[in-house]
Amino acid sequence: MRKKTARKASPLLFQHTAPPAENMQSTFSAKKEQSRRRREEMDKAALAKRAKQTDKDSNIGMIESPAAVRDQIHDYNLEQAEKQESQVRQPAFRRLKSFREMGIEERLTYLFNFPKQLPPVACILTVEENQQIRGFIIGKDDKAVMVKLMDGEEISLFTKKITEVRMVGI
């Protein structure tokens, strides 16, 4: 059996460092800095707004007749109507067509640009001679489409000769 050796309770190496003469860390608050910056920006904006107000006040004269007031109100309403007409409301999301509503070119483009996270979708392409070709679309040009057949062979078809495109498996 082994003999138990007595271990010392104190460390074997002592390193003595002199205490720092001054405080090594100063405090910093990001919130205080941000609030100070916001106050400065708000003050600058308020000064600019006041300057604009005084410019407008100096430009606006007293209106003497009620007809002039009506004319200014009418002009203001016309300006507001023009602004509303010029602002065409765009929907937040663009509605996508369903696959059935798409034309042949759109279907080919859709199948070629199918999301890479999803497995490719097999499709049946019907050619002018009523020949059906089953495979995956792997490439698309302006005039031709590259199709990988189920047996691994790759063929090229002219887009003009394709009469129908159907998805299989979805």
Backbone as JSON, one array per atom type, in Angstrom:
{
  "sequence": "MRKKTARKASPLLFQHTAPPAENMQSTFSAKKEQSRRRREEMDKAALAKRAKQTDKDSNIGMIESPAAVRDQIHDYNLEQAEKQESQVRQPAFRRLKSFREMGIEERLTYLFNFPKQLPPVACILTVEENQQIRGFIIGKDDKAVMVKLMDGEEISLFTKKITEVRMVGI",
  "N": [[0.81, -1.18, 0.0], [0.21, 2.28, -0.47], [1.91, 5.01, 0.95], [0.49, 7.57, 2.76], [0.95, 10.86, 1.99], [1.63, 13.84, 3.62], [-0.11, 16.74, 2.99], [0.47, 20.11, 2.36], [-1.29, 22.92, 3.58], [-0.99, 25.44, 2.64], [-0.36, 27.52, -0.25], [2.06, 26.79, -2.84], [3.41, 28.75, -4.24], [3.93, 32.11, -3.88], [2.79, 35.27, -4.81], [3.49, 38.54, -4.75], [1.86, 41.57, -5.04], [1.82, 45.06, -5.34], [-0.58, 47.17, -3.78], [-2.95, 49.02, -5.74], [-2.43, 52.46, -6.5], [-4.38, 54.26, -7.2], [-7.89, 54.41, -8.05], [-8.81, 51.76, -10.11], [-10.9, 51.31, -11.84], [-13.38, 53.16, -13.38], [-16.75, 54.24, -13.09], [-19.37, 53.79, -15.46], [-22.27, 54.61, -17.13], [-24.39, 53.46, -19.48], [-27.03, 54.07, -19.95], [-27.37, 56.61, -18.85], [-25.75, 58.09, -20.56], [-27.06, 57.72, -23.02], [-29.53, 58.93, -22.48], [-28.67, 61.55, -22.09], [-27.72, 62.18, -24.65], [-30.12, 61.98, -26.1], [-31.57, 64.11, -24.95], [-30.0, 66.27, -25.82], [-30.36, 66.06, -28.61], [-33.12, 66.46, -28.77], [-33.28, 69.08, -27.85], [-31.91, 70.43, -29.91], [-33.63, 69.87, -32.05], [-35.93, 71.17, -31.17], [-35.06, 73.83, -31.17], [-34.6, 74.2, -33.9], [-37.2, 73.87, -34.82], [-38.47, 76.03, -33.64], [-37.18, 78.09, -34.96], [-38.15, 77.7, -37.56], [-40.85, 78.19, -37.08], [-40.82, 80.91, -36.44], [-39.98, 81.93, -38.88], [-42.18, 81.23, -40.49], [-44.17, 82.7, -39.2], [-43.36, 85.26, -39.72], [-43.72, 85.35, -42.45], [-46.45, 84.98, -42.8], [-49.16, 87.0, -43.1], [-51.63, 89.18, -41.73], [-54.94, 88.3, -42.44], [-57.36, 90.01, -44.12], [-60.01, 89.91, -45.2], [-63.0, 87.85, -45.13], [-63.4, 86.37, -47.46], [-60.85, 85.94, -48.46], [-59.9, 84.21, -46.52], [-61.55, 81.98, -46.94], [-60.67, 81.31, -49.51], [-58.01, 80.53, -48.98], [-58.46, 78.32, -47.31], [-59.78, 76.66, -49.1], [-57.73, 76.26, -51.0], [-55.9, 74.89, -49.38], [-57.35, 72.53, -48.81], [-57.51, 71.45, -51.41], [-54.77, 70.91, -51.87], [-54.35, 68.93, -49.93], [-56.03, 66.9, -50.88], [-54.77, 66.29, -53.31], [-52.37, 65.27, -52.32], [-53.28, 62.94, -51.06], [-54.24, 61.51, -53.26], [-51.89, 61.1, -54.66], [-50.54, 59.37, -53.04], [-50.4, 56.14, -53.33], [-51.79, 53.31, -52.07], [-50.02, 50.54, -51.13], [-50.26, 47.05, -50.85], [-49.3, 45.12, -47.96], [-48.36, 42.53, -48.32], [-47.51, 40.7, -51.2], [-49.7, 39.06, -53.25], [-49.43, 35.74, -54.16], [-49.75, 33.81, -57.1], [-51.69, 30.86, -57.49], [-50.51, 27.58, -58.36], [-52.07, 26.5, -60.35], [-53.16, 28.72, -61.61], [-51.06, 29.81, -62.99], [-49.16, 30.44, -65.98], [-47.44, 28.51, -68.55], [-44.71, 29.3, -68.78], [-44.41, 30.66, -66.33], [-44.87, 28.56, -64.55], [-42.68, 26.88, -65.12], [-40.56, 28.55, -64.37], [-41.18, 28.83, -61.65], [-40.87, 26.17, -60.73], [-38.17, 25.82, -61.28], [-37.0, 27.72, -59.61], [-37.58, 26.71, -57.11], [-37.77, 26.51, -53.53], [-34.66, 25.94, -51.89], [-34.5, 24.65, -49.48], [-36.44, 22.75, -49.42], [-37.23, 19.5, -50.69], [-36.71, 18.72, -54.19], [-39.41, 18.99, -56.55], [-41.1, 16.57, -58.35], [-42.2, 16.57, -61.75], [-44.55, 16.43, -64.45], [-44.08, 16.82, -67.78], [-45.73, 17.72, -70.64], [-45.3, 17.28, -74.02], [-45.54, 18.61, -77.4], [-46.12, 16.4, -79.07], [-47.86, 14.85, -77.59], [-46.4, 13.43, -75.81], [-45.36, 12.38, -72.67], [-43.16, 13.5, -70.2], [-41.41, 12.67, -67.37], [-39.87, 14.09, -64.59], [-37.33, 16.11, -62.96], [-36.93, 19.63, -62.88], [-33.96, 21.11, -63.66], [-32.59, 23.17, -64.79], [-32.96, 26.32, -66.52], [-33.37, 28.26, -69.37], [-33.88, 31.05, -71.63], [-34.98, 29.89, -73.9], [-34.89, 27.13, -73.55], [-35.3, 24.22, -71.43], [-33.8, 22.36, -68.89], [-34.13, 19.03, -67.98], [-34.09, 16.56, -65.53], [-34.39, 13.24, -65.77], [-36.21, 10.44, -64.29], [-34.56, 8.23, -64.33], [-32.06, 9.29, -64.14], [-30.94, 10.45, -66.36], [-30.25, 13.39, -68.27], [-32.08, 15.75, -70.1], [-32.78, 18.16, -72.69], [-35.32, 20.46, -73.35], [-37.26, 22.39, -75.63], [-38.93, 25.35, -74.71], [-41.1, 26.24, -76.15], [-42.23, 23.98, -77.22], [-43.41, 22.69, -75.11], [-46.49, 21.84, -73.76], [-47.95, 21.45, -71.46], [-47.59, 21.58, -67.9], [-47.33, 19.75, -65.04], [-47.34, 19.22, -61.51], [-46.11, 16.51, -59.56], [-46.84, 14.54, -56.8], [-47.47, 16.4, -54.89]],
  "CA": [[0.0, 0.0, 0.0], [0.93, 3.55, -0.53], [1.93, 5.82, 2.16], [-0.16, 8.86, 2.59], [1.86, 11.98, 2.23], [0.94, 14.99, 4.2], [-0.16, 17.88, 2.08], [0.49, 21.4, 3.04], [-2.49, 23.69, 3.36], [-0.67, 26.73, 2.02], [0.08, 27.39, -1.65], [3.48, 26.62, -3.03], [3.99, 29.93, -4.85], [3.31, 33.35, -3.46], [3.12, 36.39, -5.67], [3.11, 39.75, -4.03], [1.68, 42.76, -5.87], [1.55, 46.26, -4.56], [-1.95, 47.64, -3.98], [-2.97, 50.15, -6.67], [-2.41, 53.77, -5.87], [-5.63, 54.96, -7.5], [-9.0, 53.54, -8.44], [-8.51, 51.21, -11.43], [-12.08, 51.29, -12.7], [-14.34, 54.22, -13.17], [-18.08, 53.78, -13.44], [-19.94, 54.34, -16.68], [-23.64, 54.16, -17.32], [-24.82, 53.66, -20.87], [-28.36, 54.68, -19.94], [-27.22, 58.05, -18.63], [-25.17, 58.66, -21.78], [-28.1, 57.75, -24.04], [-30.53, 59.95, -22.15], [-28.05, 62.85, -22.32], [-27.71, 62.4, -26.1], [-31.5, 62.24, -26.52], [-31.93, 65.47, -24.53], [-29.33, 67.2, -26.72], [-31.03, 66.0, -29.92], [-34.44, 67.08, -28.64], [-33.07, 70.52, -27.76], [-31.58, 70.91, -31.25], [-34.85, 69.81, -32.86], [-36.83, 72.23, -30.7], [-34.54, 75.11, -31.66], [-34.85, 74.27, -35.34], [-38.64, 74.05, -35.0], [-38.79, 77.42, -33.28], [-36.69, 78.95, -36.04], [-39.1, 77.57, -38.66], [-42.08, 78.85, -36.67], [-40.66, 82.37, -36.55], [-39.96, 82.23, -40.3], [-43.55, 81.17, -40.98], [-44.93, 83.82, -38.62], [-43.01, 86.51, -40.4], [-44.25, 85.29, -43.81], [-47.91, 85.03, -42.79], [-49.68, 88.31, -42.72], [-53.0, 89.16, -41.25], [-55.9, 88.22, -43.53], [-58.33, 91.04, -43.81], [-61.39, 89.64, -45.58], [-63.42, 86.45, -45.01], [-63.27, 85.71, -48.76], [-59.46, 85.5, -48.55], [-59.79, 83.04, -45.63], [-62.18, 80.87, -47.65], [-59.78, 80.92, -50.61], [-56.87, 79.8, -48.42], [-58.96, 77.02, -46.86], [-60.04, 75.87, -50.31], [-56.42, 75.86, -51.54], [-55.35, 73.89, -48.48], [-58.09, 71.28, -49.03], [-57.07, 70.91, -52.69], [-53.43, 70.34, -51.68], [-54.48, 67.67, -49.17], [-56.63, 65.9, -51.77], [-53.72, 65.88, -54.24], [-51.42, 64.41, -51.59], [-53.91, 61.63, -50.85], [-54.3, 60.83, -54.55], [-50.54, 60.7, -55.07], [-50.11, 58.25, -52.19], [-51.1, 54.92, -53.69], [-51.6, 52.35, -51.0], [-49.49, 49.25, -51.56], [-50.53, 46.04, -49.83], [-48.11, 44.69, -47.24], [-47.88, 41.29, -48.91], [-47.88, 40.5, -52.59], [-50.4, 37.79, -53.37], [-48.85, 34.85, -55.14], [-50.71, 33.01, -57.83], [-51.6, 29.43, -57.26], [-49.84, 26.91, -59.48], [-53.07, 26.29, -61.41], [-53.41, 29.98, -62.31], [-49.86, 30.23, -63.7], [-48.93, 29.99, -67.35], [-46.37, 27.5, -68.67], [-43.44, 29.95, -68.45], [-44.39, 30.92, -64.89], [-44.72, 27.27, -63.87], [-41.3, 26.43, -65.28], [-39.74, 29.41, -63.52], [-41.47, 28.47, -60.27], [-40.25, 24.88, -60.42], [-36.71, 25.98, -61.3], [-36.63, 28.52, -58.43], [-38.2, 26.1, -55.93], [-36.89, 26.73, -52.37], [-33.61, 24.94, -51.75], [-34.69, 23.94, -48.22], [-37.38, 21.68, -49.67], [-36.78, 18.59, -51.74], [-37.26, 19.11, -55.5], [-40.72, 18.42, -56.88], [-41.18, 15.92, -59.65], [-43.26, 17.12, -62.57], [-44.81, 15.78, -65.74], [-44.09, 17.79, -68.87], [-46.35, 17.19, -71.84], [-44.71, 17.91, -75.2], [-46.5, 18.73, -78.5], [-46.51, 15.11, -79.64], [-48.57, 14.17, -76.52], [-45.45, 12.6, -75.09], [-45.22, 12.87, -71.3], [-41.82, 13.32, -69.66], [-41.46, 12.8, -65.92], [-38.55, 14.36, -64.04], [-37.11, 17.32, -62.16], [-36.36, 20.73, -63.65], [-32.68, 21.47, -63.05], [-32.06, 24.36, -65.44], [-33.92, 27.02, -67.38], [-32.9, 29.39, -70.16], [-34.99, 31.72, -72.31], [-35.58, 29.04, -74.92], [-34.82, 25.69, -73.25], [-35.42, 23.76, -70.05], [-33.06, 21.13, -68.61], [-34.94, 18.14, -67.15], [-33.42, 15.34, -65.11], [-35.39, 12.17, -65.76], [-36.2, 9.58, -63.11], [-33.45, 7.28, -64.42], [-30.82, 10.02, -63.98], [-30.55, 11.05, -67.63], [-30.63, 14.78, -68.41], [-32.44, 16.11, -71.47], [-33.11, 19.56, -72.89], [-36.56, 20.64, -74.12], [-37.6, 23.76, -75.98], [-40.11, 25.79, -73.97], [-42.22, 26.4, -77.08], [-42.83, 22.68, -77.49], [-44.09, 22.2, -73.91], [-47.9, 22.27, -73.77], [-48.54, 21.38, -70.13], [-46.67, 21.27, -66.81], [-48.06, 19.36, -63.84], [-46.52, 18.72, -60.42], [-46.45, 15.17, -59.09], [-46.45, 14.28, -55.43], [-47.97, 17.43, -53.95]],
  "C": [[0.86, 1.25, 0.0], [0.89, 4.25, 0.81], [1.25, 7.14, 1.86], [0.84, 9.96, 2.92], [1.06, 13.16, 2.75], [1.0, 16.16, 3.22], [-0.21, 19.16, 2.89], [-0.77, 22.17, 2.67], [-2.21, 25.0, 2.65], [-0.2, 26.52, 0.58], [1.6, 27.35, -1.75], [4.15, 27.88, -3.56], [3.21, 31.15, -4.4], [3.73, 34.45, -4.42], [2.59, 37.64, -4.99], [3.0, 40.91, -5.02], [1.33, 43.92, -4.97], [0.11, 46.69, -4.8], [-1.93, 48.87, -4.89], [-3.08, 51.47, -5.93], [-3.73, 54.51, -6.09], [-6.69, 53.95, -7.92], [-8.78, 53.07, -9.88], [-9.71, 51.22, -12.37], [-12.98, 52.45, -12.36], [-15.7, 53.71, -13.63], [-18.57, 54.5, -14.68], [-21.34, 53.77, -16.83], [-24.07, 54.5, -18.74], [-26.18, 54.36, -20.91], [-28.26, 56.19, -19.75], [-26.69, 58.74, -19.89], [-26.24, 58.76, -22.87], [-29.14, 58.82, -23.75], [-29.97, 61.35, -22.37], [-28.04, 63.17, -23.82], [-29.12, 62.72, -26.61], [-31.92, 63.66, -26.17], [-31.29, 66.5, -25.46], [-30.01, 67.23, -28.09], [-32.39, 66.68, -29.86], [-34.31, 68.6, -28.55], [-32.76, 71.11, -29.13], [-32.82, 70.93, -32.13], [-35.81, 70.91, -32.46], [-36.37, 73.6, -31.19], [-34.8, 75.27, -33.15], [-36.34, 74.52, -35.61], [-39.06, 75.49, -34.68], [-38.34, 78.38, -34.38], [-37.64, 78.89, -37.24], [-40.4, 78.29, -38.34], [-41.96, 80.37, -36.84], [-40.6, 82.78, -38.01], [-41.38, 82.23, -40.88], [-44.36, 82.35, -40.48], [-44.6, 85.12, -39.33], [-43.57, 86.54, -41.82], [-45.77, 85.43, -43.85], [-48.36, 86.4, -42.3], [-51.12, 88.16, -42.22], [-53.93, 89.16, -42.47], [-57.05, 89.15, -43.18], [-59.76, 90.64, -44.12], [-61.73, 88.16, -45.41], [-63.3, 85.69, -46.33], [-61.85, 85.18, -48.93], [-59.24, 84.25, -47.68], [-60.38, 81.82, -46.33], [-61.29, 80.37, -48.79], [-58.58, 80.12, -50.09], [-57.29, 78.42, -47.93], [-59.2, 76.11, -48.04], [-58.72, 75.38, -50.92], [-55.79, 74.76, -50.69], [-56.03, 72.53, -48.69], [-57.71, 70.63, -50.36], [-55.69, 70.26, -52.59], [-53.5, 68.99, -50.96], [-55.06, 66.56, -50.04], [-55.61, 65.4, -52.77], [-52.71, 64.97, -53.57], [-52.0, 63.02, -51.39], [-53.98, 60.84, -52.15], [-52.93, 60.32, -54.96], [-50.03, 59.53, -54.23], [-50.96, 57.03, -52.52], [-50.79, 53.88, -52.63], [-51.17, 51.01, -51.59], [-49.8, 48.22, -50.48], [-49.22, 45.57, -49.2], [-47.52, 43.43, -47.85], [-48.38, 41.19, -50.34], [-48.52, 39.13, -52.7], [-49.75, 36.97, -54.47], [-49.95, 34.08, -55.83], [-50.59, 31.56, -57.39], [-51.0, 28.79, -58.51], [-50.81, 26.72, -60.65], [-53.31, 27.54, -62.23], [-52.24, 30.42, -63.17], [-49.86, 29.71, -65.13], [-47.75, 29.02, -67.38], [-45.02, 28.1, -68.29], [-43.31, 30.17, -66.94], [-44.21, 29.62, -64.11], [-43.3, 26.76, -63.96], [-40.35, 27.25, -64.4], [-39.93, 29.06, -62.06], [-40.77, 27.17, -59.88], [-38.72, 24.97, -60.43], [-36.24, 26.71, -60.05], [-37.28, 27.98, -57.16], [-37.25, 26.26, -54.74], [-35.9, 25.57, -52.17], [-33.75, 24.13, -50.46], [-35.6, 22.73, -48.4], [-36.84, 20.75, -50.74], [-37.4, 18.99, -53.08], [-38.55, 18.35, -55.8], [-40.66, 17.81, -58.27], [-42.34, 16.52, -60.43], [-43.39, 16.31, -63.85], [-44.94, 16.87, -66.78], [-44.7, 17.11, -70.08], [-45.83, 17.99, -73.02], [-45.76, 17.87, -76.32], [-46.97, 17.39, -79.05], [-47.27, 14.25, -78.64], [-47.67, 13.16, -75.81], [-45.28, 13.2, -73.71], [-43.83, 12.5, -70.78], [-41.9, 13.61, -68.17], [-40.05, 13.01, -65.4], [-38.54, 15.64, -63.22], [-36.49, 18.39, -63.05], [-35.09, 21.19, -62.94], [-32.07, 22.72, -63.68], [-33.08, 24.99, -66.35], [-33.23, 28.18, -68.06], [-34.12, 30.08, -70.76], [-35.72, 30.79, -73.26], [-35.66, 27.57, -74.55], [-34.92, 25.44, -71.76], [-34.64, 22.45, -69.92], [-33.88, 20.3, -67.63], [-34.11, 16.91, -66.82], [-34.49, 14.27, -64.95], [-35.23, 11.3, -64.53], [-35.05, 8.57, -63.15], [-32.09, 7.97, -64.34], [-30.33, 10.71, -65.24], [-31.05, 12.5, -67.68], [-30.93, 15.08, -69.87], [-32.79, 17.6, -71.49], [-34.35, 19.64, -73.78], [-36.74, 22.11, -74.45], [-38.89, 24.14, -75.27], [-41.32, 25.95, -74.89], [-42.94, 25.09, -77.33], [-43.59, 22.11, -76.28], [-45.51, 22.74, -73.89], [-48.51, 22.26, -72.37], [-47.46, 21.01, -69.12], [-47.53, 20.96, -65.59], [-47.06, 18.88, -62.78], [-47.02, 17.35, -60.0], [-45.99, 15.07, -57.64], [-46.9, 15.33, -54.44], [-49.46, 17.5, -54.05]]
}
